[in-house]
């Protein structure tokens, strides 16, 4: 089974992706992590990727496709999940091309839909541990001690782009880029929308029920 997880920043797709990985054995493709790992490996592909990132340039879609094929071959798994990818129509088309070359096809495109006001509330109240990276929310998941991580006592911080003004711009760009992707998967009969406004556990159950896992 191969799925893609789609949703705006803060919709909870990363959390749900982790649950699918931990509880249901899905191999996880995250573009940023894969790019960094490939560069760190020192492989020929990693060196080509670094030639673009070191110059502050976007990695060409052809190299992304090559990286996807490498991931599929190395994972060789029955359950694979793409988290936050594709982000635009060109990436959706390249993913389909890569899957076909691999000899498989996409089964589900899962879109976590969330009310924009609720999404904004999540984002502006989000905090990160500066040491271990644990994520908190001042409303739904506050730390035991204000401003301090429960795990290691490190200071909690807020990302610079987690402000109302900056996030509003990010969301607008995301929706503009993603609408064609949603239409693409809808026309293919593969788009499934899940209400992301529910609690993490309820969303997780809905995802698991959809996928039959």
MOFENCOR-V268913 format. One record per pair of residues at least 12 apart in sequence whose ideal C-beta (glycine too) atoms are under 7 Angstrom apart, sorted by the first residue. I is the first residue (numbers start at 1). J is the second residue. D is the distance in whole Angstrom. If there is no record, write none. Layout:
[[I J D] [I J D]]
This chain:
[[1 78 7] [1 79 5] [1 107 5] [1 211 7] [2 80 5] [2 99 7] [2 104 6] [2 106 5] [2 107 5] [3 81 5] [3 107 6] [3 108 4] [3 110 6] [3 211 7] [4 82 4] [4 85 7] [4 86 7] [4 106 7] [4 109 5] [5 17 5] [5 81 6] [5 82 7] [5 83 5] [5 84 7] [5 110 5] [6 109 6] [6 110 7] [6 111 5] [6 178 7] [6 181 7] [7 111 6] [7 112 4] [7 196 6] [8 114 7] [8 119 6] [8 171 6] [8 174 5] [8 175 7] [9 170 6] [9 171 7] [9 174 7] [10 119 5] [10 122 5] [10 123 5] [10 126 7] [11 112 4] [11 114 5] [11 119 7] [11 196 5] [12 112 6] [12 196 5] [12 200 7] [12 203 6] [13 83 6] [13 84 6] [13 112 5] [14 83 6] [15 200 6] [16 112 7] [16 203 6] [16 204 6] [16 207 6] [17 81 6] [17 83 4] [19 204 5] [20 81 6] [24 79 7] [24 213 4] [25 79 6] [26 79 4] [26 80 7] [26 81 4] [27 75 4] [27 77 4] [27 79 7] [27 80 5] [27 81 7] [28 81 6] [28 83 6] [29 71 5] [29 80 7] [29 81 7] [29 82 5] [29 83 7] [29 85 7] [30 83 5] [30 84 7] [31 84 7] [31 85 5] [34 67 6] [34 71 6] [35 49 6] [35 59 7] [38 67 6] [39 53 7] [45 66 6] [45 67 7] [45 70 7] [48 63 6] [49 63 6] [61 90 6] [61 91 7] [61 94 5] [64 94 6] [65 94 5] [65 97 7] [65 98 5] [68 95 7] [68 98 4] [69 98 5] [69 101 6] [69 102 6] [72 102 5] [82 95 7] [86 181 6] [87 177 6] [87 178 7] [88 177 5] [88 181 6] [89 180 4] [89 181 6] [89 184 6] [92 181 5] [92 184 5] [106 190 6] [108 190 6] [108 192 6] [108 210 7] [108 211 6] [109 185 4] [109 190 5] [109 191 5] [109 192 7] [110 192 5] [110 194 6] [110 207 6] [110 210 7] [111 182 6] [111 191 6] [111 193 5] [112 194 6] [112 196 4] [113 193 5] [113 195 6] [113 196 6] [114 196 4] [114 197 5] [115 197 6] [118 197 5] [120 164 6] [120 167 7] [121 139 7] [122 137 6] [123 162 5] [123 167 5] [124 162 6] [124 163 7] [124 164 6] [125 137 5] [125 138 4] [125 139 5] [126 162 5] [127 156 4] [127 157 7] [127 158 6] [128 156 7] [128 157 6] [128 159 7] [129 149 4] [129 151 7] [129 152 7] [129 154 5] [129 156 6] [130 154 5] [130 155 5] [130 157 5] [131 149 7] [131 152 5] [131 154 4] [132 149 7] [132 151 5] [132 152 6] [132 154 7] [134 149 6] [134 151 6] [136 156 6] [143 156 6] [192 210 6] [194 206 5] [194 207 6] [194 210 7]]
